[in-house]
Amino acid sequence: MQSRLTSVGYFSSATVAPDVEAVERDPALSEVPVLVELREMQSRRVALGAGFSTDHGPWA
């Protein structure tokens, strides 16, 4: 799961681990909670736009 989260291009790092403390507090849990820590990747994208309207002329 960690590699899938980092491969999408939004996160520079991802850590996925079971919440062991939650299980120790309540051993009767039927499901193990999961802790996910994500670090957002720095943005490197630039978006530009331009157009032309017959009523108003060019725009950017």
Secondary structure, 3 states (H helix, E strand, C coil): CHHHHHHCCCEEEEEEEECHHHHHHCCCCCCCCEEEEEEECCCCCCCCCCEEECCCEEEC
